[in-house]
Amino acid sequence: MGSLNIGIVAHVDAGKTSLTERLLHHTGVIDQIGSVDAGSTQTDSMEMERRRGITIRSAVVSFTIDGLRVNLIDTPGHPDFIAEVERALRVLDGAVLVVSCVEGVQAQTRILMRTLIRLRIPVLIFANKIDRGGARHHELLDDIGEKLTPRRLAMSTVTGPGTAQARSVPPPLSEGNRAASVADLLAGRSDAFLESYLSDTARLTETDYRAELVRQVRRAQVVPVYFGSAVTGEGVDELLRAVREFLPPPGGDPSARLRASIFKIDWAPGGEKVAYARVHAGRLTAREPVDTYRRGRTGEVVEGHGRTTSVRVFTHGTTTHETVAGPGDIATVYGLTQVRVGDQLGSPEGLPSGGYFAPPSLETVVRAARPDQNARFYRCLLRLAEEDPLIDVRRDETDRSISVALYGEVQREVVKGLMLDRHGIEMVFEETTTVYVEKVEGTGHGLEVIRHNEFPATVGLRIEPAPAGTGVRYRIAVEPGGLPAAFHRAIEETVRRTLRQGLYGWEVVDCVVTLTDTAYFSPVTSAGDFRKLTPLVLMAALCTAGTTVHEPVNRFEVEVPDDTVHAVISRLAAARAVVDRCDTRGPVSRLHGTIPASSVHDIERQLPGLSHGEGVFVATPSGHRRLAGNPPTRPRTDGNPLHRREYLTHVLGRG
């Protein structure tokens, strides 16, 4: 039996979890459809998900269509959990994007579609809620064509929209006026199809149209749109047939080297860590040693090792059974105690170099309400961070204060609730700050030669700026064999660790560090000597080069009624946004520009009031921009005195 991995993605409240329930019912996995409001759905298994009626963590459930096993991944819809969606996208063969016929194309819908297009993931759109009052058909198709993709193709028409009698009717592709419009769409990406369509000697059949449509959907060139209702089940049969016909079954060589992606971490009732893995190639077997690979904080590949104790593959609903996992399978893996979300098993090939969505740009100081719980509080936070790496937990080693980076208020309340539900710890949030970065301004060089009474080692380092988005690159410009490998590792690891805080206390990004000089005194010198000396040399080089502080910014597009443009521009200016283009089309205007990431949530909250409730705001990460004026300093320095400018001035000027 083959496998197909699909995700259901949507803006919150579009009906994504309800559609999942209906698919499971139609395929015989469940006898009774669960309710989001009642907290009885298959995929919202966390107590907090049931209480709030939203999906917080991705869930996997399996069903079968005509001999094809489909692993369905239900993802969160709220934008605060966009990182959870990102991890699911990395393991998909195709996606079903749910759009509400009532609410239409919303901001999160546009962000998701842009990402799916960028990743070239084949997409089917399910236009849900045709039975609800206010449901739209032709207007929604126009919105999808304008806001999501012009290469959409309606695969059904709707009779009685907005009523309980609403029905989805699939018309043929090759009959009447529809044949010409479908042919025009398909011919735009296939010269062979165009030539056949224009030929006088052959008449294209429904089979020909359908075969070409399958090819283009699998190449992510056309997006079929199906209308229906997850509540009544209307249109769901057609959607299931489309999943079977249009979405590409996974490839992958079972005899190749293992390559599998970890996209979720969970915990068994006994506290054992459970990793969810999508196998891309090779075979994942129980009781076997496994290499693990992940990206470090500055982009380097970090290798680890583990041994699986059990590998279980999804087979029916949420049921799994012990077996060997091959290409296309999603498995729960036990025994890998050090593995984290985003890790890759078996091979580093294709290990992602970055995320599709911006990391959190705000940092909040947190503590336990009861001081006697602070030690356990930190351990429990780290455990939550294993499930979601973008909950970046940091502890100041000087005053022992703890901070976390989160996306927004809903995620904040969820983390607070999880700490209370799982661990009985009441969590208090205090001050919130923006997470800035530092960038190297010029070129600097530092050198410390062997001093037997201080460091029996020599280190020389040069630091210089690199293009935006390239991270920290480390190079060796000395004879590699002139230093033991352990000493080289000590220098590089210390370089990367030291750059987590620059001259102003923020992480230094986008630079090249070159090792220019080395020496050691055998047998006295140890790797520890290089770990102690390297920060001094690197910070001396950084002081010479200088750094500037940059804030995270997003590219934005805001669509508002024309009569509200001036009010919206005024509010954007107050948020330090820069509007570089304004397009007006009829009664609607679109503003484009950049905005500090820290201002995005405020604009999202205020836009409905500024735009009669009709504004749409879409923001995507676009790097950082330099701050004017006096740069802010990070209030904590992880207890490392090397990052205090006065200390540096004293040490580096010691002669």
Phi, psi and omega in degrees: 000131177280173180229149175223132181249116181237153176244147171252118185233150183186163166293151180304139178074012176282346178106022185294313180291324176297322177294321177302314178301317181294320178297318179295324179291316181295331182262009173081012180284321180235151180270334183228135182282129178283167181240133176297316182296323181276352180071032184245022181280160182290320191268337175271082187266340180289144180302321181291325176298319180293321181290317186272343180072026177228158176272129182250318179243144176300143179230147181247135176215146188241143172213174185236136174236112176048050177083357178259121176280127180248121172265115183257130181249113178272124187247160177295153177253340182285136183299340177295343182246032182296331179295326178294322177296317181304316182293325178291321182300331183292344186243012186269149167264337180195171183218149169250115179263119182266128178236136179278130176292344181268303182282336177080199181283117183253173187302313181295327177301318182293320179297316180297316182295320178299321180291317178299320178294317181297325180273357180057043175270124177302139187231138165246136176258130174250110178276103190269165173071038177294344181269358183270147176302135182088004179295139181240148180246286183296321180296321179293320177300319178297318179296319179298317179295325183276322190256338183248301179199133176288344183264051175258151181225117178291124180259001177205154171251167185236131171251139180064041180298144179085007179232166178293343180267010182301135181229147177256124184240116180275112178276158176296157179277332195249020182244142173060213182295333181297325181301318182294317181291321177294317179298320179298319179295313184289324182293338179295340180239009181212107177295325181295318179293320179299316180298319179294322181294323182275350183293141177274347187265346183222141177251123181291137180261173176302323179297319179296313178302314185293320180297318179291323177296317177302314181300316185284327176294318180293337175268007181061036180257338178225145181240107175290144179240122179247133178261145180179194180218121177292333182286314182269342183090359180296131178083354184287324177301317179296322179295318179298318177297324179293320177302315181293323188271317192264330185275137189282131173295148184291150172266207179114133183265116181293341180269356181280176176296141181301135169216116182219145183252134175269120182241357180203144173239134177225180183226130176291161180306328180276003179095001181284138180288137178237122179257134176263122186235137170259123180272124178263324181205159179076199184223137179253119190237146178289153176059039178232146174291144183223132172278144178237149181223141176211162174275132174284180183301329183250020172099352181287154178273126181250126183260143176219180183217148178203182178218127178285144173253336179204142175230121183235130184256140177291135183232319185206114185064230177263008180284138176234159173219151183293124179192178174276132179266127179246185182306131180095341182284147167250128186230152167265129187242129180249152174105342182271084190290335184260359186287150180228164176300135182097347178291157175239138182259141171089311186212144176277357183300129179077010179298122184302142181267351180188175181271165177273337182240157182295140174291164178303141183250002179240144183234134184235133174285133182229159176202164173280141180299327177258117183305328182290351179260002188298320181296313179291328179303315181296317180297320181291324176296318179298325179292320175297323180293335175294328178283327181223097185299338180279358163277083188280110182264130181225135178240130177282121184283351178276304182253004176065016178288152184240138177227153177229151174254125182226166182277320186188187187296320182294315178298322178300313180294326178293314179299317178299317179293321179296320179297322181285315183294315187277323191238357179068027182247121175281127188253136180245129177260133181247229186292149178241136179227159175281143177268107179266174172227162174248144176236143182288135185268319181226207178248134179226153181226137176233146182212132172230122179265168184304127172233109189297334180272356177237285182233118177281057183202158174238133176221132172234132182225139173244137178235139181210158182290155177229164180302151181302137176087001183268353177073203179259121177249134183247131182231155179243120180247022175241169177294115185303324182284355180283354182221138177303149183302324181296326179288320177300316179298319180299319180294310183296314180300321181289323176302310183294322179292319182296324183285000174293342175219122182265209185294333180253007177096354180264160180294138178269127183235166172054065178212164175242126177248125183243129175279115187254335184215140174212151170194158177211165185244098182280139004260020187282319187294141175233169176299328179299327178297319179291326178293327179282324185279323186304316179300321178299314182292315183295317180291330173296316177297320181292322177297320179293318182287323184080152176227157173237151182265134183235145178256150178289136179230157177239146165282138180230156170225125180236130181247122185219159172301146187301327184283358179249003187301314185296320179294320181291317179299320180298318180290323177297319179297321179295334179270012180064028173278153177243114178270118182250356178201142175226119178249130178245127179227102183066228182275005185241139176240145176240127178254137180235146177172201179237151182213142174303136181301330181291344181263352187300312184296323178296317179296318179300322181287325186272340186301316180305318179291331180279340190236027182058027180077007185253000183284146175236128182238124179235126180232138178228149184297141178221030175092217185226158173228151185291138177276139175272159177080199181290124182289141176288146176254148178288131186291343181234154185230023179054024175074010182265107184294344180295343183262009175263123189300322181293325178294318179299316180301320180290310186290314186285347178257022187279358174097000000 
